[in-house]
Amino acid sequence: MMNSPGVAIEARGLTVVRGNRTVLRDLDFTVEPGRITGLLGPSGCGKSTLMRAVVGTQAKVTGTLDVLGSPAGHPTLRPRIGYVTQAPSVYTDLTVRQNLDYFAAILQPGRRHRGARRAAIARAIAEVDLTSHADALAGTLSGGQLTRVSLAVALLGTPELLVLDEPTVGLDPVLRRDLWNLFHALAADRGTTLLVSSHVMDEAERCHRLLLMREGEILADDTPEALRTAAHVATVEEAFLHLVDVAATRQETVR
Ligand SMILES: Nc1ncnc2c1ncn2[C@@H]1O[C@H](COP(=O)(O)OP(=O)(O)OP(=O)(O)O)[C@@H](O)[C@H]1O
């Protein structure tokens, strides 16, 4: 299956087994290109597993999952996707700039690309607001700063799809706002598709679209406004709780 036009990610019957547990159960959803889709739900509901399936690093995936027109995990997708895991993947004995230098050299090797690499590194460091820490050892940075170094690495190759696993955990409100502004600028100016997970419901309001998850299932796939309106409530958090109650009542009725 190829993605339908106007779709960046398309899942049909997506199921993932980890150990002996079915962690994602028969999911159907789509993600629109050039928009920010929030993946929200409580801890352990399967957000990271879903993201790992999208970037092609998850085993025991069945059903159909197409990403940017190719099956998830296809080698041609590697340079087109930026992925930031929850645990920052940076070398603590290198400076911020050296970390980016290392990854930029993998993406664009060779002396003749030195100028382009330098420009891409400076841009990525500025985008995550770490210019003043560019020459600090990564091992001396705070958790939030390390997350931003990981994000800068993901931004180096100007990916079409950014998959960000809880990128704002541990950040103060000002940095959180700045990062969300950056996400919106990436979507608006570069047409980047962003899939961003969070278990903080107030971040839901910052997304164009939401996938609300619970216990390996998708409870809703809609805009924040549509979710609030349908549940006649003021916040996405209340809409989520309403959907949980509806699902529980449905389960009781089936029993
Ligand atoms: N290696 C594993 N083997 C078996 N089960 C696992 C494994 N890793 C995770 N799980 C289970 O899969 C489920 C989904 O985990 P996942 O990390 O995707 O959730 P999450 O929504 O991202 O959680 P969080 O917000 O806490 O990061 C959890 O119930 C977890 O216990």
The ligand as an SDF file (V2000), in Angstrom:
LIG
                    3D

 31 33  0  0  0  0  0  0  0  0999 V2000
   10.8710   -4.4580   25.9820 N   0  0  0  0  0  0  0  0  0  0  0  0
    9.6080   -4.6000   26.3730 C   0  0  0  0  0  0  0  0  0  0  0  0
    9.0710   -5.8300   26.5940 N   0  0  0  0  0  0  0  0  0  0  0  0
    7.7820   -5.9720   26.9700 C   0  0  0  0  0  0  0  0  0  0  0  0
    6.9480   -4.9350   27.1620 N   0  0  0  0  0  0  0  0  0  0  0  0
    7.4380   -3.7190   26.9760 C   0  0  0  0  0  0  0  0  0  0  0  0
    8.7760   -3.4700   26.5570 C   0  0  0  0  0  0  0  0  0  0  0  0
    8.9570   -2.1260   26.4560 N   0  0  0  0  0  0  0  0  0  0  0  0
    7.7820   -1.5660   26.7780 C   0  0  0  0  0  0  0  0  0  0  0  0
    6.8800   -2.5130   27.0800 N   0  0  0  0  0  0  0  0  0  0  0  0
    5.4730   -2.2770   27.4690 C   0  0  0  0  0  0  0  0  0  0  0  0
    4.8140   -1.6860   26.3810 O   0  0  0  0  0  0  0  0  0  0  0  0
    3.8250   -0.7650   26.8430 C   0  0  0  0  0  0  0  0  0  0  0  0
    3.9770    0.5270   26.0570 C   0  0  0  0  0  0  0  0  0  0  0  0
    5.2330    1.1260   26.3660 O   0  0  0  0  0  0  0  0  0  0  0  0
    5.6590    2.5110   25.7190 P   0  0  0  0  0  0  0  0  0  0  0  0
    7.0460    2.7930   26.1510 O   0  0  0  0  0  0  0  0  0  0  0  0
    5.3710    2.4670   24.2590 O   0  0  0  0  0  0  0  0  0  0  0  0
    4.6130    3.5090   26.4210 O   0  0  0  0  0  0  0  0  0  0  0  0
    4.5920    5.1050   26.4640 P   0  0  0  0  0  0  0  0  0  0  0  0
    3.1740    5.4990   26.2550 O   0  0  0  0  0  0  0  0  0  0  0  0
    5.5930    5.6470   25.5190 O   0  0  0  0  0  0  0  0  0  0  0  0
    5.0230    5.3930   27.9590 O   0  0  0  0  0  0  0  0  0  0  0  0
    5.8070    6.6710   28.5750 P   0  0  0  0  0  0  0  0  0  0  0  0
    4.9250    7.8700   28.4010 O   0  0  0  0  0  0  0  0  0  0  0  0
    5.9550    6.2820   30.0370 O   0  0  0  0  0  0  0  0  0  0  0  0
    7.1070    6.7530   27.8610 O   0  0  0  0  0  0  0  0  0  0  0  0
    4.0460   -0.5990   28.3370 C   0  0  0  0  0  0  0  0  0  0  0  0
    3.0010   -1.2740   29.0000 O   0  0  0  0  0  0  0  0  0  0  0  0
    5.3700   -1.2580   28.6040 C   0  0  0  0  0  0  0  0  0  0  0  0
    5.3590   -1.9120   29.8510 O   0  0  0  0  0  0  0  0  0  0  0  0
  1  2  1  0
  2  3  1  0
  2  7  2  0
  3  4  2  0
  4  5  1  0
  5  6  2  0
  6  7  1  0
  6 10  1  0
  7  8  1  0
  8  9  2  0
  9 10  1  0
 10 11  1  0
 11 12  1  0
 11 30  1  0
 12 13  1  0
 13 14  1  0
 13 28  1  0
 14 15  1  0
 15 16  1  0
 16 17  2  0
 16 18  1  0
 16 19  1  0
 19 20  1  0
 20 21  2  0
 20 22  1  0
 20 23  1  0
 23 24  1  0
 24 25  2  0
 24 26  1  0
 24 27  1  0
 28 29  1  0
 28 30  1  0
 30 31  1  0
M  END
$$$$
